[in-house]
C-alpha cells in the first residue's frame, strides 16, 4: 500500500491529498489533540489529554475520499498499562534473532528461541525450541540431482492448550546415507535452498528430539 504522505492516492492515483490534524472534544467542547495515548494521571486516575504521545495526522484523498492515519514519532510512544498500550512482536522478534529464511512460499523465521512460519493467508504457526515437540522426516520419491541433493520433508508439531502448532517445509540438501534411508513421501511444502536450508538443518540437529542424523 502506497504511503499517501507522498502526495498520491494508492486507490485512485489522484494527486491532491489533504493533510489534517484530528482532534478530540471533552467537557465544555474543549479541543484536544488526538493521539495514540496520553500521560497517566497519577493522582486522579485515567490519562491527561493535555499531554499526548504520538499525535495523529490524517491524510484524505480529494478525489475518492480514501483516508490514511499516521502517528508522529512512533518510537517515542510509551508502552505500559498506565498508557493503555502494549507492544505486539512480529515474527522476527518472537523467534529470537529473527533470521528470515527464503522459501518458495510462506515466510519462515528462524531464531534462537523458535522457528515460525507465516503463510500467505496470514496464518502463523510457531514451534518453540525449549518446549516439547515432535519432528517427522521423509524424503521425496524423486531421485537426487547430479550434486546428490534431494528434498527432505520436515514436519514439526507442538501441542498448545488450544491447538496443535505445525511448522512444515522441505529442505533441498545434499543427503547423508542416514537421510537416504528415510521413508519416502510426496509432499508440496515450502522449499528452502542453499545456506538457508543448512541453517534450518543445523537448528534441527541442535533442538529436534532424538536427532542423530
N, C-alpha and C positions, 0 to 999 in steps of 0.2 A: 504494500500500500504506500503510495507516494505521500510525502510529507507536505501538507498544504502551506507550511511556512515558506516553501519555495516559490509560492505565488501561482500554483497551477492546481486546479481541482482534479483529484485522482478518479472521479466518477465521470465528469463530462468534459474535462480538459479546459474549462473556462479559466481565463487568466485575470479575473478580478476577485480577490479574496479579501473579505472584511475581517480585520482583527478587532476583537472586543475584549473587555475586561469584565468578566461576570461578577455579580455582587449578590450578597445575601442581606435580607432585611429582618430586623428584630423589633423589639419594643420601641414604640414611637416612630416606626419606619426608619430607624437609623440604618444607614447603608454601611455594610462591612465588606471587605474584600473576600471573595470566595476563594477558598484554598483547600489543599488536601487535608490539613489538620491545623490545630491551634494549640498554643501553650496551655498546659493544665492550670486550673485554679487550685492551688494547694489548700486554701482555707475554705472557700465557698463550695468547692466541688465543681465538676464539669470542666469546660475549656473556655479560654478567654478569646473571644472573637477579635479583640484588639491586637492580638499577637499571632498572626498567621504564619504557617510554614507551607511552602510550595504554592504560592499564589497562582491562580489558574488564568490561562489565556484561551479564548475561544476563537476559532477561525471558521468563517462561514463563506461558502461559495455564493457569489451574487448571481450565478447562472441557474443552479439547480437547488441551492439551499443545503447541500451536504455540509456537515459540520465536524470538525475535529477539536479535541480539547487537550491542552498540554499544561503541565505544571512547570513553573520556573525553578531552577536549581534543585532538581530532584535528589541529588546526592546529599543535600543538606537537610532533607526531611527527616525528623527524628523518628525512631522506632521504639514503641513501648506501649504498655497498657494505658498509661495516662494520656497518651496521644491518640489512642484507639487506632493504632497502626500495627501491622505485622508484616514481616518480610517472608515472601514465598520464594524459596530457592528453585531455580531451574534445574534441568537435568545435570548440567556440568557441575553445579555446586553440590547436589545431593550425592553424586558419585564420588566426590573427593577431589582429586586433581582435575578431573573432567576432561580427559582427552577424548575428542570426538573421533570415532572410527569411521572411515569411509566404507559405505556399503552400497550395493546396487539399489536398495530401497530400505526405508526405515532407519532412522538415525540411531546409532549406538554410542553411548558414552561409557568409557572405561576409566575407572578411578581406583584409588586405594581402598575405598570403603565399599564400593558396589559396582555393578555393571547395570546400565539402564538402557532400555530400548524404547524409542518413540516412533510409533507407526504413523503413516500418512493420515489416518483418520483421527489423529490426536491422542489415541490411547497410549498409556505409559505403563511399561512393565519393568520392574527392577528386582534384582537379587542382591542382597547384602551379604558380603563375604563372611562376616562374623557370625551370621545366623545359619542354622542347619538348612541345607538344600541338597537336592539330588542332581546328578549330571549324567545324562544318557548320550551316547555317541553311536553314530552309524556312518558307514562310508557309502558314497554314491556307487551305484552299479556301473557307471561309466568307467572306462579304462583310464589309467593315468596318462598325462600328456608326455611328450618326449623328455621333459625335465623331471619326470617322476612325481608330478604334482597331481593331486586329486581332491575332490570335495569331501570334507568331513563334516557331517551334520551334527550340531551340538544343541541340546535342549537342557536348560537349567530350570528347575522347578523348586519353588519355596512356598510352603504354606503360610498364609496370613490369617488373622482372625476372621476376615470376611471374604477372602478369595484365595485362589492359588496363583501366585505370581509366576509367569513363564517368560523366559528370555530365550530366543531361538535364533540361530544363524548358521551359516555354512562357512568353513574355513578352506580356502584354496591354498594348500600347503604341500610341501614335499613330505611324504609319509614314511615313517619308520615301519619296520616289519610288524611291530605290535599294533599299529594303526591299520595296517593292511589286513589284519586278522579280525577287524570289527565286523559285525553283521551288516549286511547290505540293506539299504532302504532308499527309495527315491523320495526326494523332498524338494519343495520350492520355497527356499528361505533366503533372506538377505545374504549375499555373498561378500565375504571380507577377503581382501587380497594383500599380498606383499608384507610390508613391515607391520601393518595393522593386524593382519592375520597372525603374525608371530607374536605381537604384543598380547592379543587375546589368548593365544596358546600358552604363553608364559603365565598369564593370570590364572588360567585353569590349572596349570601344573602347581601353582603356589596355593590355590584355595580350594579346588574341587576335592570332595571327599574321596579318599581311596585312589587318587590319581597316581598311576605307576608308569604311564607311558612317556 
